């Protein structure tokens, strides 16, 4: 009898504890969702916006509205829906890249630099209807962009692709070159196991996603500090790490441009910008140094900035090899924290996104890639023509 009473008491206490935990979770979820919808700026992680993708690792959830800040359309692009087949008179531009193209830190879909690019092109060349698709996905590198170009983006037949990419490629190379990974593992790149309840929570609970992201961020920073502390005693060269990554980056960009050329798509490659300024190899501002150290804990700020110089040089060289349009951005005036989200050296705020778009639109119009004349027919396979390109003839 005592055993039965003890079992009942334990069951009641356990049930009460579970009920309390559930009520706390529901209350926490409500608070998290209210805060996400009513915050003044959108910074940090974006749970619920992504799902696990079999080929790309992750992708954007389609037909999804992220608390009024971000809308992902039916095709998986940020902004309004677009038709697969464009109107004959419309010039279709597709902006391809990662979070610096997706622009998660601006005030809304219409404030991203791809959206502002459309606005400025319509202002500067009102006689030519222009459509700009924001195909950026946070976390992607050139290799993911290449896979998407071959498997889905080509269907939209863009006239021009603006490839603004390289930040994640550089950061990933610096991290990979510093972390002590076990080279003997028999299953490199294995997909992590996800429990059914973990998968459900990641798709439905903002609170769970925020907590998991916070833990990952703390581990990321701690791992970066450890790797950086052991790099110098181990004799690892900063330039060697950068060069290895740059060689892979060069192959990936060349592959992207080769596929784009096969598809008869013109490619525009803007030089990567950041708060320290294009071409800068050292940062004396202590506040900005701290921002870089937090953003890329696996390398010193000087190493990161030298990496940008090297990767931008790769972009320029490969663009010239393939006849793509290379766009120098030093004159855009995007140096300084006033153009970027607070505490972030690479993601634009509204002012930065608009400035990037304005100068890029001026460049496209000046290079005759966008004008008010009647559109020329798309070239047929086998045709070869010389385009007006800042990077040389595009064949």
PABA-898459 format. One record per residue (C-alpha): residue in three letters; y, x, z; residue number from 0. Coordinates in steps of 0.25 Angstrom, whole numbers, plus 5000, padded with zeros to 4 digits. Each point is the difference from the previous one (the first is absolute). Example, Ala and Ser with C-alpha at 12.3 -4.5 7.8 and 13.67 -1.06 7.14 Angstrom:
ALA;4982;5049;5031;0 $
SER;5014;5006;4998;1 $
***
This chain:
UNK;5000;5000;5000;0 $
UNK;5010;5011;5004;1 $
UNK;4996;5007;4986;2 $
UNK;5004;4988;4993;3 $
UNK;5013;4998;5007;4 $
UNK;5003;5014;4998;5 $
UNK;4997;4999;4985;6 $
UNK;5009;4987;4999;7 $
UNK;5011;5007;5007;8 $
UNK;4999;5012;4991;9 $
UNK;5000;4991;4988;10 $
UNK;5012;4993;5005;11 $
UNK;5008;5013;5003;12 $
UNK;4996;5005;4986;13 $
UNK;5004;4988;4993;14 $
UNK;5013;5000;5008;15 $
UNK;5003;5014;4996;16 $
UNK;4997;4997;4985;17 $
UNK;5009;4988;5000;18 $
UNK;5011;5008;5006;19 $
UNK;4998;5011;4990;20 $
UNK;5000;4990;4989;21 $
UNK;5013;4993;5005;22 $
UNK;5006;5014;5001;23 $
UNK;4996;5004;4986;24 $
UNK;5006;4987;4995;25 $
UNK;5013;5001;5007;26 $
UNK;5001;5015;4996;27 $
UNK;4997;4996;4985;28 $
UNK;5011;4989;5001;29 $
UNK;5010;5010;5005;30 $
UNK;4996;5010;4990;31 $
UNK;5002;4991;4988;32 $
UNK;5013;4994;5006;33 $
UNK;5005;5014;5001;34 $
UNK;4996;5004;4986;35 $
UNK;5007;4989;4994;36 $
UNK;5013;5001;5008;37 $
UNK;5002;5015;5000;38 $
UNK;5012;5006;4994;39 $
UNK;4993;5010;4992;40 $
UNK;4986;5002;4995;41 $
UNK;4994;5013;5004;42 $
UNK;4987;5006;5004;43 $
UNK;4986;4995;4996;44 $
UNK;4998;4987;4993;45 $
UNK;4987;4994;5004;46 $
UNK;4994;4988;4993;47 $
UNK;5007;5005;4987;48 $
UNK;4987;5008;4996;49 $
UNK;4986;4998;4998;50 $
UNK;4988;5010;4998;51 $
UNK;4998;5003;4985;52 $
UNK;4987;5005;4995;53 $
UNK;5006;5009;4989;54 $
UNK;5014;5004;5006;55 $
UNK;4997;5000;5015;56 $
UNK;5011;4989;5002;57 $
UNK;5008;4990;4992;58 $
UNK;5011;4990;5002;59 $
UNK;4995;4986;5004;60 $
UNK;5004;4991;4988;61 $
UNK;5008;4987;5002;62 $
UNK;5005;5005;5013;63 $
UNK;5013;4998;5008;64 $
UNK;5003;5010;5011;65 $
UNK;5008;4992;5010;66 $
UNK;5011;4998;4989;67 $
UNK;5003;5015;4998;68 $
UNK;4990;5003;4989;69 $
UNK;4993;4991;4990;70 $
UNK;4988;5005;4992;71 $
UNK;4998;4992;4987;72 $
UNK;4987;4995;4994;73 $
UNK;4999;5013;4992;74 $
UNK;5001;5009;5012;75 $
UNK;5014;5004;4997;76 $
UNK;5012;4999;5009;77 $
UNK;5009;4989;4996;78 $
UNK;4999;4987;4991;79 $
UNK;4988;4998;4991;80 $
UNK;5000;5006;4987;81 $
UNK;4992;4995;4987;82 $
UNK;4990;5010;4995;83 $
UNK;5006;4998;4986;84 $
UNK;5015;5003;4999;85 $
UNK;5010;4993;4991;86 $
UNK;5002;5008;4987;87 $
UNK;5014;5002;5003;88 $
UNK;4999;5005;5014;89 $
UNK;4999;5015;5003;90 $
UNK;4989;5001;5011;91 $
UNK;5002;5012;5010;92 $
UNK;4989;5002;5011;93 $
UNK;5004;5008;5012;94 $
UNK;4987;5007;5005;95 $
UNK;4999;5008;5013;96 $
UNK;4998;4999;5015;97 $
UNK;5008;4995;5011;98 $
UNK;5013;5007;4995;99 $
UNK;4998;4990;4988;100 $
UNK;4996;4988;5008;101 $
UNK;5012;5002;5009;102 $
UNK;4995;4994;5013;103 $
UNK;5013;5004;5008;104 $
UNK;5010;4992;4992;105 $
UNK;5004;4986;5003;106 $
UNK;4992;4992;4990;107 $
UNK;4993;5000;4987;108 $
UNK;5013;4999;4992;109 $
UNK;5005;5013;5007;110 $
UNK;4989;5009;4996;111 $
UNK;5005;5011;4990;112 $
UNK;4991;4994;4988;113 $
UNK;5007;4987;5002;114 $
UNK;5013;5006;5001;115 $
UNK;4997;5008;4987;116 $
UNK;4998;4987;4993;117 $
UNK;5013;4995;5005;118 $
UNK;5008;5013;4996;119 $
UNK;4993;5000;4986;120 $
UNK;5004;4986;4998;121 $
UNK;5015;5004;5004;122 $
UNK;5000;5013;4991;123 $
UNK;4992;4994;4988;124 $
UNK;5002;4985;5000;125 $
UNK;4995;4998;4986;126 $
UNK;4986;5004;5003;127 $
UNK;4991;4991;5010;128 $
UNK;4993;5009;5010;129 $
UNK;4989;4998;5009;130 $
UNK;4996;5010;5011;131 $
UNK;4987;4998;5007;132 $
UNK;4999;5007;5014;133 $
UNK;4985;5005;5000;134 $
UNK;5002;5010;5012;135 $
UNK;4989;5000;5011;136 $
UNK;5003;5007;5013;137 $
UNK;4991;5011;5002;138 $
UNK;4996;5003;4986;139 $
UNK;5000;5013;4993;140 $
UNK;5000;5004;4985;141 $
UNK;4985;4999;4999;142 $
UNK;5000;4985;5005;143 $
UNK;5011;4997;4990;144 $
UNK;4991;5006;4989;145 $
UNK;4989;4991;5004;146 $
UNK;5009;4988;5000;147 $
UNK;5006;5003;4987;148 $
UNK;4986;5001;4993;149 $
UNK;4994;4988;5007;150 $
UNK;5011;4990;5002;151 $
UNK;5015;5004;4997;152 $
UNK;4997;5002;4985;153 $
UNK;4998;4985;4998;154 $
UNK;5015;4998;5002;155 $
UNK;5003;5009;4988;156 $
UNK;5013;5006;5006;157 $
UNK;5009;5006;4991;158 $
UNK;5005;5010;5010;159 $
UNK;4993;5005;5013;160 $
UNK;5009;5006;5010;161 $
UNK;4991;5009;5008;162 $
UNK;5006;5004;5014;163 $
UNK;4990;5007;5007;164 $
UNK;4996;5013;5008;165 $
UNK;5004;4998;5014;166 $
UNK;4986;4996;5005;167 $
UNK;4993;5010;4991;168 $
UNK;5009;5011;5007;169 $
UNK;4998;4995;5014;170 $
UNK;4985;4998;4997;171 $
UNK;4998;5014;4995;172 $
UNK;5008;5006;5012;173 $
UNK;4991;4992;5010;174 $
UNK;4987;5003;4992;175 $
UNK;5004;5015;5000;176 $
UNK;5002;5000;5015;177 $
UNK;4989;4991;5006;178 $
UNK;4987;5007;5004;179 $
UNK;4991;4991;4992;180 $
UNK;4985;5003;5001;181 $
UNK;4996;5004;4986;182 $
UNK;4985;4999;5003;183 $
UNK;5000;4985;5002;184 $
UNK;4989;4994;4990;185 $
UNK;5009;4987;4998;186 $
UNK;5014;5004;4997;187 $
UNK;5009;4988;4997;188 $
UNK;4991;4990;5006;189 $
UNK;5006;4986;5002;190 $
UNK;5001;4998;5015;191 $
UNK;4992;4989;5006;192 $
UNK;5008;4987;5004;193 $
UNK;4995;4990;5009;194 $
UNK;5001;4985;4996;195 $
UNK;5009;4997;5012;196 $
UNK;5008;5012;4997;197 $
UNK;5002;4996;4985;198 $
UNK;5003;4986;5004;199 $
UNK;5011;5004;5010;200 $
UNK;5006;5010;4990;201 $
UNK;5002;4989;4990;202 $
UNK;5005;4989;5010;203 $
UNK;5006;5007;5012;204 $
UNK;5014;5007;4999;205 $
UNK;4999;5004;5015;206 $
UNK;4986;5007;4997;207 $
UNK;5005;5007;4988;208 $
UNK;5013;5005;5007;209 $
UNK;4991;5005;5012;210 $
UNK;4990;5007;4990;211 $
UNK;5012;5006;4992;212 $
UNK;5006;5005;5013;213 $
UNK;4988;5007;5004;214 $
UNK;4998;5006;4986;215 $
UNK;5014;5005;5000;216 $
UNK;4999;5007;5014;217 $
UNK;4987;5007;4995;218 $
UNK;5007;5004;4987;219 $
UNK;5011;5007;5008;220 $
UNK;4991;5006;5010;221 $
UNK;4991;5005;4989;222 $
UNK;5012;5006;4992;223 $
UNK;5005;5007;5012;224 $
UNK;4986;5007;5002;225 $
UNK;4998;5003;4986;226 $
UNK;5014;5007;4999;227 $
UNK;4998;5007;5013;228 $
UNK;4987;5007;4995;229 $
UNK;5005;5002;4985;230 $
UNK;5007;5013;5003;231 $
UNK;4990;5007;5009;232 $
UNK;4990;4996;4989;233 $
UNK;5008;5007;4990;234 $
UNK;5002;4988;4991;235 $
UNK;5011;5002;4990;236 $
UNK;5010;4989;4998;237 $
UNK;5002;5003;4985;238 $
UNK;4985;5001;4998;239 $
UNK;4999;4986;5005;240 $
UNK;5011;4995;4992;241 $
UNK;4995;5006;4987;242 $
UNK;4986;4995;5002;243 $
UNK;5005;4986;5001;244 $
UNK;5010;5002;4989;245 $
UNK;4989;5004;4990;246 $
UNK;4992;4987;5003;247 $
UNK;5013;4992;4999;248 $
UNK;5003;5006;4986;249 $
UNK;4986;4996;4996;250 $
UNK;5002;4986;5005;251 $
UNK;5014;4998;4993;252 $
UNK;4995;5006;4987;253 $
UNK;4988;4990;5000;254 $
UNK;5010;4988;5003;255 $
UNK;5009;5004;4988;256 $
UNK;4988;5003;4991;257 $
UNK;4995;4985;5003;258 $
UNK;5014;4995;4998;259 $
UNK;5002;5007;4987;260 $
UNK;4986;4994;4995;261 $
UNK;5006;4986;5004;262 $
UNK;5013;5003;4992;263 $
UNK;5008;4998;5013;264 $
UNK;5012;5009;5002;265 $
UNK;5001;5006;5014;266 $
UNK;5013;5003;5008;267 $
UNK;4998;5010;5012;268 $
UNK;5012;5001;5010;269 $
UNK;5001;5012;5008;270 $
UNK;4996;4997;5015;271 $
UNK;5011;4998;5009;272 $
UNK;5001;5002;5015;273 $
UNK;5010;5000;5011;274 $
UNK;5002;5015;5000;275 $
UNK;5003;5001;4986;276 $
UNK;4993;5004;4987;277 $
UNK;4998;5014;4999;278 $
UNK;5002;5003;5015;279 $
UNK;4991;5010;5006;280 $
UNK;5005;5000;5014;281 $
UNK;5006;4990;5010;282 $
UNK;5010;5004;5010;283 $
UNK;5003;4986;5006;284 $
UNK;4992;4999;5013;285 $
UNK;4999;4985;4999;286 $
UNK;4994;5000;4986;287 $
UNK;4991;5011;5003;288 $
UNK;4994;4991;5011;289 $
UNK;4999;4989;4990;290 $
UNK;4992;5009;4991;291 $
UNK;4991;5005;5011;292 $
UNK;4997;4986;5004;293 $
UNK;4997;4995;4986;294 $
UNK;4992;5013;4996;295 $
UNK;4994;5006;5013;296 $
UNK;4990;5008;4992;297 $
UNK;5011;5010;4995;298 $
UNK;5014;5006;5004;299 $
UNK;5012;4993;4993;300 $
UNK;5002;5013;4992;301 $
UNK;4986;4999;4994;302 $
UNK;5002;4985;4997;303 $
UNK;5013;5003;4992;304 $
UNK;4994;5012;4993;305 $
UNK;4988;4990;4996;306 $
UNK;5010;4990;4994;307 $
UNK;5007;5011;4992;308 $
UNK;4986;5004;4995;309 $
UNK;4995;4986;4997;310 $
UNK;5013;4996;4993;311 $
UNK;4998;5012;4991;312 $
UNK;4986;4995;4997;313 $
UNK;5005;4987;4996;314 $
UNK;5011;5006;4991;315 $
UNK;4990;5009;4993;316 $
UNK;4990;4990;4997;317 $
UNK;5010;4990;4996;318 $
UNK;5005;5010;4989;319 $
UNK;4986;5003;4996;320 $
UNK;4997;4985;4997;321 $
UNK;5013;4996;4995;322 $
UNK;5003;4991;5011;323 $
UNK;5015;4998;5005;324 $
UNK;5003;5009;5012;325 $
UNK;5012;4995;5008;326 $
UNK;5007;5010;5009;327 $
UNK;5005;4993;5013;328 $
UNK;5008;5011;5006;329 $
UNK;5013;4993;4995;330 $
UNK;4996;4986;5005;331 $
UNK;5006;5004;5014;332 $
UNK;4988;4995;5008;333 $
UNK;5002;5012;5010;334 $
UNK;5002;4996;5015;335 $
UNK;4994;4990;5010;336 $
UNK;5010;4989;4996;337 $
UNK;4991;4996;4988;338 $
UNK;4987;4999;5007;339 $
UNK;4994;4992;5011;340 $
UNK;5003;5005;5014;341 $
UNK;4991;5011;5004;342 $
UNK;4993;5001;4986;343 $
UNK;5004;5011;4990;344 $
UNK;4994;4993;4987;345 $
UNK;5000;4985;5001;346 $
UNK;5013;4994;4995;347 $
UNK;5009;4990;5007;348 $
UNK;5007;4989;4992;349 $
UNK;5011;5010;4996;350 $
UNK;4991;5011;4996;351 $
UNK;4991;4991;4992;352 $
UNK;5012;4994;4993;353 $
UNK;5006;5014;4997;354 $
UNK;4986;5005;4995;355 $
UNK;4999;4988;4991;356 $
UNK;5015;5001;4995;357 $
UNK;4999;5015;4996;358 $
UNK;4986;4998;4994;359 $
UNK;5005;4988;4991;360 $
UNK;5011;5009;4995;361 $
UNK;4991;5011;4996;362 $
UNK;4991;4990;4993;363 $
UNK;5011;4994;4992;364 $
UNK;5006;5014;4997;365 $
UNK;4987;5005;4995;366 $
UNK;4999;4988;4990;367 $
UNK;4987;4995;5007;368 $
UNK;5007;4987;5003;369 $
UNK;5011;4995;4991;370 $
UNK;5006;4986;4995;371 $
UNK;4994;5001;4986;372 $
UNK;4988;4992;4995;373 $
UNK;4987;5005;5006;374 $
UNK;4992;5009;4991;375 $
UNK;4985;4995;4997;376 $
UNK;4989;5007;5008;377 $
UNK;4994;5011;4993;378 $
UNK;4986;4998;4994;379 $
UNK;4989;5010;5004;380 $
UNK;5001;5012;4991;381 $
UNK;5016;4999;4998;382 $
UNK;5008;5012;5005;383 $
UNK;5014;5000;5003;384 $
UNK;5011;5008;5007;385 $
UNK;5007;4993;5011;386 $
UNK;5013;5003;5007;387 $
UNK;4995;5006;5012;388 $
UNK;5007;5010;5010;389 $
UNK;4986;5007;5001;390 $
UNK;4998;5001;4985;391 $
UNK;4992;4992;4989;392 $
UNK;4990;4990;5005;393 $
UNK;4989;4999;4991;394 $
***
